[in-house]
Amino acid sequence: MSWVKKEIGYIKDSFSQIINGIILFLLASSGLGCAIGLRFLGFNGTIISFVSIVVEIVSLVIAYLYLRRFFVVKEEQEQKPKKKIK
């Protein structure tokens, strides 16, 4: 029973990481979702391709900015000067 509590604790600690992963997955697959939706609505292949590529490019730029912000925060935390006690 204690290992279950331990695992739930790990999940609670990494909940923000799980949300980040879900957001990145949705951004990465948004072009495919757009293409499927447009095909379901009956648009032709040229419109589907153009709109899906535009949506995918926009989502990749957003994902890049999101990841860049994430890594900048991590690097700043690692580079904090440690005060030495004399």
N, C-alpha and C positions, 0 to 999 in steps of 0.2 A: 504494500500500500504506500510505503514511503517513496518508492521510485515513481509512482504516479504523481504525487505532489511535486516531486523534483522536476519531472518533465513538464508539468503544467507551469511551474515557475519559470522554466526555460522559455516556454512559449510566451508567457506574459512579458518576460524581459525582452524578447525579440519581436514583439508585436509591431513595432514601428518598422522593422526590417521586412516583415511579412507584407505590410501595407505598401511599402516602397516597391517590393517585387510585384505586387498585383498591379500597381499603377504602371510600372514599366512594361509589364506583359500586355496590358490593355492598350498602351501607346503603340507597342510593336505590332499588335494584331489589328489595329484600327483600319488599316487599308483593306485588309481581307474582309472585315466585317462590313465596310462600306461597299465593297464589290458585291458581296452576297446580297446585301440589302437592295442595291440598285438592280441587280439581276432579278430579284424577286418582284420588284416593281415594274419590270418589263423594259428597261432601257437597253439600247444596243451596246455592242462591245466597245466601240470607240469612246462613248461617253463614260462607260464603266471604267475603262482603263485610265482615261484622263483624270477623272475625279478621284479614283483610288490612288493613283500615283501622287497627286497633289496632297491628298489627305495623309498619305504615308510620309511624304517629305516633311510636312508640317509636324507630324507626330514625332518623327525622328529628331527634328530640331528641338522640340520641347523635351524629349527624353535626354538629349545631349546636355541641354541647359540644366536639367534636373540632376543628372549625374555629376556634372561639373560642380554644382553647388554642394552636392553631397561630399565629394572628394576634397573640396576646398575647406569645408568645415572639419573634416577628419585630419587634414594636414596641419591646420592651425592648432588643433588640440595636441598633436604630437610635437609641434615645434615650440610649445610654451617653455620659456626658460625656467629651469629648476633653480630655486634659491638654495645656495649652500649655507649651512649653518656652521659658523666658525666658533 
